[in-house]
Amino acid sequence: MRKNSKLPKTLGKKIQKRRKEMELTQEELAEKIRMSRAYVGYIEQGRNAPSLEALEKIARALKTTASSLL
């Protein structure tokens, strides 16, 4: 993925919005998907793009679909 790609930032904002709608902290989401809180933070900031597997875990934890986050 290109460094200046907007997808990671857009994805991160959608994940963060949905997480807040569900009243979850980053730490709570991280526990549900069995990843670190820092990794969740990096995804939400658009600094890291999650793998498809990680995106599926996040979508399940947020009770939505991966395609709705993209």
ZIZITA-V71171 format. One record per residue. RES is the residue in one small letter. NEAR is the number of other C-alpha atoms within 8 Angstrom. D_FIRST is the distance of its C-alpha to the first C-alpha in whole Angstrom. Layout:
res = (RES,RES)
near = (NEAR,NEAR)
d_first = (D_FIRST,D_FIRST)
This chain:
res = (m,r,k,n,s,k,l,p,k,t,l,g,k,k,i,q,k,r,r,k,e,m,e,l,t,q,e,e,l,a,e,k,i,r,m,s,r,a,y,v,g,y,i,e,q,g,r,n,a,p,s,l,e,a,l,e,k,i,a,r,a,l,k,t,t,a,s,s,l,l)
near = (3,4,4,4,7,6,8,12,12,10,13,12,11,9,10,9,8,9,13,9,7,7,6,10,8,10,9,8,14,12,10,7,10,6,8,9,11,6,9,12,9,10,15,13,10,14,9,9,7,8,6,6,7,9,10,10,9,11,12,9,10,9,6,8,9,10,5,6,9,7)
d_first = (0,4,6,9,7,10,9,9,12,14,13,15,18,19,19,21,23,24,25,27,29,29,31,29,28,25,27,28,25,24,27,27,23,25,22,22,23,21,18,19,19,16,14,17,16,12,12,10,9,11,12,13,17,16,16,19,21,20,21,24,25,25,27,24,22,18,18,20,17,15)
